[in-house]
Amino acid sequence: MKLPGKVSLITGAASGMGRATAILFAREGSKVVAVDIDDAGGQKTVDLIHEMGGDAIFVRADVARDDDARRMVDQAVARYGRLDVLFNNAGVAQGVELTEMTEEEWDRVVDIDLKGVFLGSKYGIRAMLQSGGGVIINTASISGLLAQNFLPAYNAAKAGVINLTRYIAVEYGPRNIRANAICPGAIDTPMLQSAVSGKPENAPVVKYFLHMAPLHRLGTPEDIAKAALFLASDDASFITGHALVVDGGLTAGTFMDPNRLRAMAEDLLKA
Ligand SMILES: NC(=O)c1ccc[n+]([C@@H]2O[C@H](COP(=O)([O-])OP(=O)(O)OC[C@H]3O[C@@H](n4cnc5c(N)ncnc54)[C@H](O)[C@@H]3O)[C@@H](O)[C@H]2O)c1
């Protein structure tokens, strides 16, 4: 087991990468505090962990609210006595061109995706300092490394998450806290599906990702969970301040195979 006896708090644990990570961490011996605003999904994650003999609780909390962030950490410590791993993973995306984006839409994305990481870290780090250290993992995105169209607030927030992660690594490394970000590419979760389902105009986007990623598949939530497990475990004990790209090579470069390039160009023109 990679996380024996550890206590991990995972936000966005009702779905997608958060649920997959909660289940994997529990399998690896961690007690899990599953946090989400989705009660039914969060409880389902906890039920799945209990079914496999693991230990987990669900805490309903909105990561964008200071009092909720404080409460989720307090409940973790009240139940399990400490906090070892914090996975700030909850996030939302809003596909809209900058000139059409409302202030409310901007605030919602930045509040959840960036301020949520600040607030979770604020209370999570306080708890970790009480017990001598810990590990922070933040879900950023390849959108934090390069800009994707129609995602102005998301690009900005995720870039902020990467540098906030570096800040935490610099500030708290001397106090035995490691902090790393994960930059997923196109991962097959409800977030990606909702960008496509019922929106035929977005279908070519997924096709494009499949073409462009050298591994020619979407990522799975488990691909991200395994990266999070590595970063949470002692296997990564000398890794901090890093943004780990998990994208099937999507941002690695472009193809050299002329046939594939030609087919892709034809598809794109047809789309
Ligand atoms: N799916 C992708 O292709 C992709 C790519 C790059 C990055 N990401 C990032 O990965 C993370 C996980 O996304 P996912 O793909 O698993 O999506 P998802 O929609 O399956 O899961 C996100 C979870 O976050 C929860 N959530 C939303 N707002 C919240 C809030 N205010 N407080 C608490 N919980 C909240 C949702 O209820 C949901 O359970 C997000 O940060 C997302 O931005 C996703």
The ligand as an SDF file (V2000), in Angstrom:
LIG
                    3D

 44 48  0  0  0  0  0  0  0  0999 V2000
  -12.1920   16.4760  -17.8490 N   0  0  0  0  0  0  0  0  0  0  0  0
  -11.1880   17.1020  -18.4140 C   0  0  0  0  0  0  0  0  0  0  0  0
  -10.9240   16.9100  -19.6130 O   0  0  0  0  0  0  0  0  0  0  0  0
  -10.3240   18.0290  -17.6010 C   0  0  0  0  0  0  0  0  0  0  0  0
   -9.1390   18.4980  -18.1830 C   0  0  0  0  0  0  0  0  0  0  0  0
   -8.2980   19.3030  -17.4420 C   0  0  0  0  0  0  0  0  0  0  0  0
   -8.6200   19.6340  -16.1350 C   0  0  0  0  0  0  0  0  0  0  0  0
   -9.7820   19.1860  -15.5800 N   0  0  0  0  0  0  0  0  0  0  0  0
  -10.0270   19.5450  -14.1890 C   0  0  0  0  0  0  0  0  0  0  0  0
  -10.1550   18.3580  -13.4190 O   0  0  0  0  0  0  0  0  0  0  0  0
  -10.9180   18.6070  -12.2370 C   0  0  0  0  0  0  0  0  0  0  0  0
  -11.9490   17.5220  -12.0690 C   0  0  0  0  0  0  0  0  0  0  0  0
  -12.8460   17.6080  -13.1650 O   0  0  0  0  0  0  0  0  0  0  0  0
  -13.6090   16.3440  -13.7820 P   0  0  0  0  0  0  0  0  0  0  0  0
  -13.2470   16.2980  -15.2100 O   0  0  0  0  0  0  0  0  0  0  0  0
  -13.4210   15.1660  -12.9150 O   0  0  0  0  0  0  0  0  0  0  0  0
  -15.0790   16.9430  -13.7270 O   0  0  0  0  0  0  0  0  0  0  0  0
  -16.4390   16.4700  -13.0430 P   0  0  0  0  0  0  0  0  0  0  0  0
  -17.4470   17.4650  -13.4860 O   0  0  0  0  0  0  0  0  0  0  0  0
  -16.6720   15.0120  -13.3020 O   0  0  0  0  0  0  0  0  0  0  0  0
  -16.1340   16.6310  -11.4770 O   0  0  0  0  0  0  0  0  0  0  0  0
  -16.0260   17.8840  -10.8680 C   0  0  0  0  0  0  0  0  0  0  0  0
  -16.6390   17.7950   -9.4800 C   0  0  0  0  0  0  0  0  0  0  0  0
  -16.4540   19.0610   -8.8190 O   0  0  0  0  0  0  0  0  0  0  0  0
  -17.6220   19.3430   -8.1030 C   0  0  0  0  0  0  0  0  0  0  0  0
  -17.7300   20.7710   -7.8410 N   0  0  0  0  0  0  0  0  0  0  0  0
  -18.0200   21.7650   -8.7240 C   0  0  0  0  0  0  0  0  0  0  0  0
  -18.0740   22.9460   -8.0950 N   0  0  0  0  0  0  0  0  0  0  0  0
  -17.8100   22.7010   -6.7930 C   0  0  0  0  0  0  0  0  0  0  0  0
  -17.7190   23.5320   -5.6320 C   0  0  0  0  0  0  0  0  0  0  0  0
  -17.9390   24.8450   -5.7160 N   0  0  0  0  0  0  0  0  0  0  0  0
  -17.4110   22.9510   -4.4440 N   0  0  0  0  0  0  0  0  0  0  0  0
  -17.2170   21.6130   -4.3530 C   0  0  0  0  0  0  0  0  0  0  0  0
  -17.2960   20.7720   -5.4150 N   0  0  0  0  0  0  0  0  0  0  0  0
  -17.5920   21.3150   -6.6130 C   0  0  0  0  0  0  0  0  0  0  0  0
  -18.7460   18.8240   -8.9860 C   0  0  0  0  0  0  0  0  0  0  0  0
  -19.9740   18.6600   -8.2660 O   0  0  0  0  0  0  0  0  0  0  0  0
  -18.1470   17.5230   -9.5060 C   0  0  0  0  0  0  0  0  0  0  0  0
  -18.4710   16.4500   -8.6450 O   0  0  0  0  0  0  0  0  0  0  0  0
  -11.4570   20.0200  -12.4130 C   0  0  0  0  0  0  0  0  0  0  0  0
  -10.6620   20.9130  -11.6630 O   0  0  0  0  0  0  0  0  0  0  0  0
  -11.2920   20.2870  -13.8940 C   0  0  0  0  0  0  0  0  0  0  0  0
  -11.1680   21.6630  -14.1680 O   0  0  0  0  0  0  0  0  0  0  0  0
  -10.6440   18.4020  -16.2900 C   0  0  0  0  0  0  0  0  0  0  0  0
  1  2  1  0
  2  3  2  0
  2  4  1  0
  4  5  1  0
  4 44  2  0
  5  6  2  0
  6  7  1  0
  7  8  2  0
  8  9  1  0
  8 44  1  0
  9 10  1  0
  9 42  1  0
 10 11  1  0
 11 12  1  0
 11 40  1  0
 12 13  1  0
 13 14  1  0
 14 15  2  0
 14 16  1  0
 14 17  1  0
 17 18  1  0
 18 19  2  0
 18 20  1  0
 18 21  1  0
 21 22  1  0
 22 23  1  0
 23 24  1  0
 23 38  1  0
 24 25  1  0
 25 26  1  0
 25 36  1  0
 26 27  1  0
 26 35  1  0
 27 28  2  0
 28 29  1  0
 29 30  1  0
 29 35  2  0
 30 31  1  0
 30 32  2  0
 32 33  1  0
 33 34  2  0
 34 35  1  0
 36 37  1  0
 36 38  1  0
 38 39  1  0
 40 41  1  0
 40 42  1  0
 42 43  1  0
M  CHG  2   8   1  16  -1
M  END
$$$$
